[in-house]
C-alpha cells in the first residue's frame, strides 16, 4: 500500500490497537501475516511488524521484505526475549519496541 504505514500482527485485537494508534497521525492499514509481502511496496511509509507473525519471531518476514524494498521496519518484540530485538536490528529493522503496558500508544513515537 502506498503512502501509509502497514501494521502486521497475528493477534487481531493487538493489530487493531496498533493501527488505531498509528491512525492518530498517519494513514494505516493492517494486514494478515500472509499478506505482508504482497502489501509492502517502495511507497509504503513504514512497516510495524510484530514478532508473533511467524514461528521465527518474524525475522524471516523481516528479511524477505527488506530484500525486496527499502522501508523502515519497527519490530514489536516480546518482553521476555531480548534476543529477538537484537536479531531484528541485525537483520535491518530500523528500531524495535518491547511489548509492555500500553505499548501501542508508543508506536507513533518510536
Secondary structure, 3 states (H helix, E strand, C coil): CCCCEEEECCCHHHHHHHHHHHCCCCCEEEECHHHHHHHCCCCCCEEEEEHHHCCCCCHHHHHHHHHHCCCEEEEEECCCCHHHHHHHHHCCCCEEEECCCCHHHHHHHC
